[in-house]
Amino acid sequence: MPFAKPLPEAISAFLDKVSSAALPAASTAATMQLRIQRIRRTALGVALAGGAIYYMRRQKQRASIRALGKPVEDDETATMKIDKNKIKVAVDKRFLRQLKYIWAICVPNWRSKTVMILVLHTTFLILRTYLSVIVARLDGRLVRDLVAADAKSFGKGLLYWFAVAIPATYTNSMIRYLQSKLSIALRTSLTRHVHDLYMENNTYYKAINLDNRIDGADQLITTDINRFCTALASLYSNLGKPILDMIIFNYQLARSIGTSGMWGLTVNYFITASILRAVTPSFGKLAAVEAKLEGDFRSAHSRLITNAEEIAFYHGAHLEKSILTRTYYRLIKHINHIYRIRIAYNMFEDFIIKYTWSAAGLLIASIPVFYPEFAGARSRREEARLAQLQASDPANALSQLDRKTGSRTQGFITNKRLMVSLADAGGRIMYSYKELNELAGYTYRVYNMLRVLQDLHDDRFVDTGNTGAEYSLESIAGKLEYDFDGIKFDKTPIVTPNGDTVLIRDLSFGIGPGEHLMVTGPNGAGKTSILRTLAGLWPIFRGKISRPAPGLDSILYIPQRPYLAIGSLREQVIYPHTVKQMKQAGKTDADLAEILKKVYLEYIPAREGGWDAVKEWKDVFSGGEKQRMQLARLFYHHPRFAVLDEATSAVSTDVEALLYSTAKDEGITVVTISHRPSLFKYHNYLLRVGEGESGDAWEMERIGSGHGFMDSVESEIRKLEDRLGDIGRLRSRLADINKELSLEVAPTGDKDLKHAKRTLI
Ligand SMILES: Nc1ncnc2c1ncn2[C@@H]1O[C@H](COP(=O)(O)OP(=O)(O)OP(=O)(O)O)[C@@H](O)[C@H]1O
């Protein structure tokens, strides 16, 4: 029954067998003494490891205090916009706190998949260390048999060698595989968490429009999270394995080379570790800056793709190219700087780790040969056994000498291999410090993003520089009331999100079902901003807004810039419904064809190859077609209220008229933002914004049919004429000022005149 035992147990039993075959068992009489010695050595190993950890921590603390000058709080990181000059990254307590925060997201509980992968990964790491010890001993045994010309034992050793090779190679591949799996599991947890935060509660909109703490959220989510997870997963095996190796190899070596050798090794290790630490550049900060510059380069390209047509019309390629090149060179300059720093650092690192440590290792491995009295218990025992043999059979001196040489060779080869592995482990811990620094850089970026997204998701905004001003993000006092069958603003100012511009002062109006409203006013007066505030995208600083509950069938916004989604032609009409939702709503392709008829797009399915055709729709439809496709969504979702923001500006007036009458016939109450007086007649109320001296006043009036409508148009004309009259008055005032200035300041010269004008203006 070869698989009767559980697999790890079976492997362990097999390895024990191999190892005991490779190493002659201790005599029964000496077992107790041997155990006591083992316990003592284990205690020594643990004490050494503890000392090592304490020493490293002290060094890290000192370095971080040096680097930061003063302690930096977590929250400062979260409120800080990532700025190349402000990035403070170090392997310190703050880094550990940030890592802990991210870790809690990646591993929410001990039953998660990541924990399973981690346990499996750790098991294989331990197994690999154990196998390395066995290989070291087998190597020593093989060379011993070779020197002693013992063909039988040599052949047996070779067989064991191959027997160990199978689990060893399997272990190595599994470690690599599990490392990748760990990275993917971490990335999946983080990405899912970020998507939840980012796509809920309009966080993605707030991150771009209301808050400037993170820029390039796309780069952070797609690239930085990946880099963080890869670095963390590889660090676990690159740091966890050598630490384990150090403990086990130290223990094994202590048995051969004795405590003085071990002290030598430890002292050598700490001296070189301190030197390396002192000369290690700040790789964490360099990595964080590199990630930021990569993000800038990527977003410059995204902008080009998004605005390709506009740029082509303007012949803007030359300027855009210079922007792309500038962003690229900024990135490359930084990467080159990192590479230059690395040349000197890598040279020094190699010299210390590869050459200095090898020399120290050779010296220490020679202790049992040259100074057996300082050697470990195992070597002393072996020497004593050989001396005894020589004394009992002096006639066979030559054979004894051979035996002695063979035994010493075995000891030396085993020790050397262990030492090489130990140096390798130490080296990897050193190299890992550089990786740890880089991980600190990625951790900083990912943590910062997570904290900001969480803040925005929970509507927590930070000081935007206008604390204490009339309106600020920290003092939002307005109310939003749902479940109102209409749209009502009650003394609500329309203010830009950072609170510094009041676009419309204390807006108050209300409409109910069937009361169509048109909003008009000059460019930039805040018409679309009314909708942003109504939709909850912008904060309601004061007052109250009442509106229907969110839902595609209660209130639907048709924005100024048409949006066409990724997907089939069908999905353009039903957006943001999925095909499943369309079926659940009982709609068919025939219904969609009817809807397209209403917006005069009935020819589209035949032209584009059917409802399932998938294209880059924003490049396929003309400007008017895009707008009509948006209106098709209106007839598909059939909301009680529809808010149209210049949604028919590219549609001919006759088609526009038909669209409006269809919408009204179907019982949809429309709120239109437009400059076109021709649309007045489809509405009952007119809201004019951008009125008054400072442009933040508003006026609501009723538009009736016949007389009432004409009154509205006439009043519009009168207002425009008043404004034109104002231009004459302003011109004459400017002329007066110029005249007065030239009289008063002219004698002191031209330069002073310019200065005086600038000051006055
Ligand atoms: N995210 C934002 N942060 C700060 N200010 C903004 C933001 N978005 C828009 N604004 C500013 O708010 C003002 C009003 O913009 P809005 O889009 O409401 O104008 P509008 O009346 O609809 O103009 P138009 O008729 O040209 O469409 C503009 O001056 C604009 O610069």
The ligand as a MOL file (V3000), in Angstrom:
LIG
                    3D

  0  0  0     0  0            999 V3000
M  V30 BEGIN CTAB
M  V30 COUNTS 31 33 0 0 0
M  V30 BEGIN ATOM
M  V30 1 N -15.2340 69.3450 -11.5180 0
M  V30 2 C -15.2430 70.6940 -11.5350 0
M  V30 3 N -14.5360 71.3670 -10.6280 0
M  V30 4 C -14.5380 72.7110 -10.6110 0
M  V30 5 N -15.2170 73.4760 -11.4850 0
M  V30 6 C -15.9390 72.8690 -12.4250 0
M  V30 7 C -15.9890 71.4320 -12.5100 0
M  V30 8 N -16.7820 71.1080 -13.5440 0
M  V30 9 C -17.2090 72.2840 -14.0950 0
M  V30 10 N -16.7160 73.3190 -13.4210 0
M  V30 11 C -16.9370 74.7490 -13.6880 0
M  V30 12 O -18.2890 75.0610 -13.4170 0
M  V30 13 C -18.7270 76.0660 -14.2910 0
M  V30 14 C -20.1060 75.6760 -14.8190 0
M  V30 15 O -20.0060 74.5560 -15.6520 0
M  V30 16 P -21.2930 73.9580 -16.3750 0
M  V30 17 O -20.8250 72.7530 -17.1250 0
M  V30 18 O -22.3630 73.7770 -15.3770 0
M  V30 19 O -21.6900 75.1140 -17.3620 0
M  V30 20 P -22.9240 75.2130 -18.3670 0
M  V30 21 O -23.7650 76.3160 -17.9060 0
M  V30 22 O -23.5780 73.8760 -18.5130 0
M  V30 23 O -22.1280 75.6110 -19.6700 0
M  V30 24 P -22.3740 75.2250 -21.2090 0
M  V30 25 O -23.5470 75.9800 -21.6680 0
M  V30 26 O -21.1370 75.7030 -21.8350 0
M  V30 27 O -22.5190 73.7390 -21.2610 0
M  V30 28 C -17.6970 76.2050 -15.3770 0
M  V30 29 O -17.0260 77.4240 -15.1900 0
M  V30 30 C -16.7610 75.0440 -15.1620 0
M  V30 31 O -15.4340 75.4390 -15.3840 0
M  V30 END ATOM
M  V30 BEGIN BOND
M  V30 1 1 1 2
M  V30 2 1 2 3
M  V30 3 2 2 7
M  V30 4 2 3 4
M  V30 5 1 4 5
M  V30 6 2 5 6
M  V30 7 1 6 7
M  V30 8 1 6 10
M  V30 9 1 7 8
M  V30 10 2 8 9
M  V30 11 1 9 10
M  V30 12 1 10 11
M  V30 13 1 11 12
M  V30 14 1 11 30
M  V30 15 1 12 13
M  V30 16 1 13 14
M  V30 17 1 13 28
M  V30 18 1 14 15
M  V30 19 1 15 16
M  V30 20 2 16 17
M  V30 21 1 16 18
M  V30 22 1 16 19
M  V30 23 1 19 20
M  V30 24 2 20 21
M  V30 25 1 20 22
M  V30 26 1 20 23
M  V30 27 1 23 24
M  V30 28 2 24 25
M  V30 29 1 24 26
M  V30 30 1 24 27
M  V30 31 1 28 29
M  V30 32 1 28 30
M  V30 33 1 30 31
M  V30 END BOND
M  V30 END CTAB
M  END
